[in-house]
Amino acid sequence: MNREPDWSLWRSFSAVVKHGSLSAAARELGLSQPTLGRHIEALELALDLSLFERTLSGLKANEAALRLYEPVAAAETALAQAAILAQGAQAEFSGTVRITASAVVSNYILPTLLLPIRERYPAIAIETVPSDSPENLLLREADIAIRMFRPTQLELVTKKLGDIPIIACAHESYLARRGTPGQPVDLRSHDLIGFDRSDAILDHAESIGLSLRREQFVLRTDSQTQLWELVRAGLGIGFAQKFLVERTPGMVALGFDLAIPMLPVWLTTHKELFTSHRIRAIYDALAEGLIDYINTPTS
C-alpha cells in the first residue's frame, strides 16, 4: 500500500459496490460520474489492487472488492452511530430536528402540534418526513418518530401516549344525499371507500359477522391521505381516526361501533439522541401535544 486512502475514496467504493455502476453511485452521493471514477482509480492505486471488472453493464466488484466491502459497510454504520452520539452531546436549543410520522398524522395533526412548539423554540428548525413506511432511526433517517405500532429495537427510547379509535364516518353532504345508516348491516347499501390492495377492512368486517364485498368499495386507494380526502369530499363512507373526524367541519361519526382495533400512538427516538437538549425538548413537547390531542374531548 502506498498510503492510507482518504475516507471519501472508501465511501465512493462502497456506493459503487452497492449499485454496480458509477452513475447510480454518483446520484446517491451527489457527485459527478467523472469524480467518482477518479475516486475508484485513486483507491485502486493507493491499495495497489484491482477492485472492479469494467463491463458494458457497469462495474462488477471482484473477489477482493467483495472482501473489503463488509468492513467498509461496517465502518459506515459506525460513523453514522458516531454522528448520533455527537448530536446527542449537543446542549443547545438550536439546530434541526427531523420528525417522521404517517402521512395522515404529518398532514392533518402535526401542523397544529408544531404551532406552539415553534413559538416555544423558534431557533430549532423542524424537518418533517411524511411516510407510511418505518424510517430507520438507527441510521439517522429521522431524529423522532411518531409510530402507530410499538417499536422493538433496544437502541430506541419509546413512550406510549395513548390510543386513537377508528370509526366509520362520512361527510354531511353524502349523508344528505344517501341517508344515514343506522346499523352496520346498512353499510351494504352505501358507497364505501377503502383500500385497494389490502383486504384488512374486508377481513375485519368478516370477523364481526358483517359480510362486505370488494365491489361495494366503489372508491379504492392505498393512500391514507387520499382515503381521507375522498371521504371528506362527500364521495362515500370511510373509516378514519375518531379525533380527526370530530375536529373536521362537516364530517359526521356514524352512530354504531364496528369494534375496529384502536390505533396506538408511540413516540420514539434513539437513546443517544435523547440526551440532546433540542431533541429532548421537541420530543417532550410533541408528547405533551399528542397526549392533549388524544385526551381532550371535542365540543
N, C-alpha and C positions, 0 to 999 in steps of 0.2 A: 504494500500500500504506500503510495507516495505521500499522502497527507490525509488527515481526517476530513471526510466530506462534511460540508455545511448541512444543517438540518433541512434547509429548503430543497436540497437535492433529494434527500430521503423522502420528503413529503411528495415531491413530484413523482418519484419512483413508485411510491405506494399507490398514487392515483392511477398511474398507467397500468400497474398490475391489476388493479380492481376493474378498470374499464376496458383494457385491451387496445386502447387507441389513444393517440396524442390529442385528437380533437375532443373526445369525451372528457379526458382528464383535464384538459385546458379549460373547458366550460366549468367543471367543478371547482377548480382553483382560481378561476378568474384571471388566468394568464393567457398569453398568446401561444399558439401552437409552436412557432419557432423557438420561443423562450423555453417551453417545456422540452423540446427536442435537445436544446443545448444543455439543459439540466441533466438529461439522461446521459448524454455524451460525457459531460463533466464527471458524473458519478462513476461511469464505467472506467474513465481514465484514472480517477483517484483510486479506485479499487483494483485497477489493472485486471478487470474481469468483464467479460461479455455477459449481459443480463437479458437481452431480448433477441428474438429472431425477427427480422424485418420481413413481413409477408404482405401480400396485396391487400389483405383484410385488416392489417394493422400490426401492432407489436405483440408478439407472443412471448410471454415470460418463459425463460428456460429454467432448467432444474435449479441452477444457482439462485436465480431470482426468487423462485418459489420458496427456497430455504430461507432466504433473507427476509421475505415479506412478513412472516409471522412475528419475529421480534420487532420489526418496524411498526406493524399494526399495533402491537402491544405498547410500544413507545408512544404512539399517537394517543391511545387511550389514557396512558399515564399522564401525558401532558395536558389532556383535557381535564383530568382529575386535579392536576396541579392548579389549573386555572380556576377551578371551582373552589379549591382551598384558599387561593389568593383573594378571590371575590368575597368569600366568607369572612376573611380577615378585615375587610374594609369597614370602617366605622362611620362613614359619612352618610348623611341623609340627602345624598345627591347621586347622580348617575342614572342608570337604566335598570328597570325590572321588566322581565319578559313573562307574560302570563298566557297560558294556553287553556282553552275551555271548549266545550262543544259549540257548534255553530249557533244553536238556539240560545245558549247562555251568553255567548260572546255578543250576539246581535241584539238580544231583547232584554237581558238582565244586567250584564256587565256595565254598559254605558251609565246606567243610573247609579250603580255602586261606585263607579270611578269619580263621579262628580265631587262628593265630599272628600274623597281621597286626594284628588288633585288640589283641592283647596287647602288641605292639611299639609301636603308635601309637594309644594309647587316646584321644587328643584329636582324631583325624581321624575324622569321620563318613563312612560309606560309603552311597552310594545305588546300587542295582542296577537295571538295566533288562534283564530277560529279553526277548529279541527275536530272531526268526529272520530279520528283515529288517535290512539295514545301517542303523545310525544315522549321522547326518551329524555327524562330529566337528568339521567346519569351522564349523558354526553352534551349537556347544556343546550339542548334544543329549546328549553324553557326553564325559567327560574322557579315559577309557581304554576301548579296545575289545579284546575277545578275539575274533579272527576265525578262521574256518576257510577262509580264502582270502587271497591276498596283496593288500593294499590298494595302489592305484596312484597316489593323489594325491601330488603332490610336496610338499604342505604337511605331510605326516604323517611321523612317526618310526615305523618298523616294525622288528620283530625276530622272526625265525622261531625258535620254541622247540623244534620237533620235529614228528614225525608220529605220528598215532594210527591203528592198524589197525582196520578194521571187519570184524567176523566174524559168522558165523551162531551163534545161541545159543538156549537155551530154559531154562525153569525145570525143576528136577529133578522136580517133580510132574507136569509134562506128559510128560517122558520116561518116567517110571514107568508112566504110562497107555498111551502110544502106542509106546514103544520109541525107541531112539536111532538115527538114520540114520547109516550108516557111510560113505556117499559122496554126492556132490552129487545124483546121479540119484534117490536115495531121498527127496529133498525132495518129489517129486511126489505121494507118498502121505501127506503130512503136512498139518496145518493150518498155513498160512503167514500171517504178519502183515506188512502192508506199506502202501505209500502208496495214497491214494485217487485223486487226480487225476494224480499223477506216474507216468510209465512208467519211471523210472530203474532200478528193480530188474529189471523185465522186460527192458529193453534190455540191461543188463549180463549177465543170465543168457543171453540170446541170443548175446551176443558171446563167451561161453566155451563155447558149444555145449550149454547146458542150456536146453531149451525149457520155459518155465513159462507157464501161462495165468492171466489175471486172476482167474478163478473159483477158482483154488487158494488165493488170498489171501482167506480167509474172514473176516478182520477187516482193515478198511482205514481209515486216517486220515492226514491230512497234518500232524497234530501230532506232533512228535518226542517230547515227553514222554508223550503218550498211547500211542504205539507202545511205548515202553519199559515203561510200566506194564502194558500188555496182555500183553507177553511175561513180565514179572516175576510176573504173576498166574497163569501157567501155562496160558494160552489157546492157545499155539502157538509156532512157531519164527519168530524175527525176526532182525534184523541190527542190531548195536549196537557201540559203542566197546569194544574189547578190554579196556582197563584198567577200564572201568566194570563189565563183566561179571565180571572176575576179583575185583573188590572188593565184589561184592554177594552176600551169603549166599543159597545155593540156586540161583544161576544157573550154567549149565554152558556152556562153549565147545565147540561141536561140532568134532570132530577132523579136519576137512578144509578145504582152502584154496579159496576161491571167487575169488581174485585180485581182490578188491574194492579199488579205489584207496584209498590211505592218505588220512587226513584231516589236512591241515597245520594247525598251530597258530601263529598270528601274534599278537603283542601290539603295539598301535598307540596312539599319542597324537598330538596336534597338536604340531608342532615348537616352537611358542612356549610351550605348556604344559609342555614337558619341562624348562624352567628353573624351574618352581615346585618348591620343596623338597618339599611334601607330595605332589604328583602324581608327582614323580620317585621319592619313597620308596615309594609304593604300586605304581608301575609296576615298580620293581626287585624288590619283594617278591613281586608276582604272577608275574613272570618266574621267580624262584627257585622258587616253589611249583609252577608248571606244569611246569618242567623236571624237578623232582623227581618229580612225578606221572607224567610220561611215561617217565622213565628208571629208576624204582625198581621192581624185579621184585616181584611179589606172592608170598607164601609158599603 
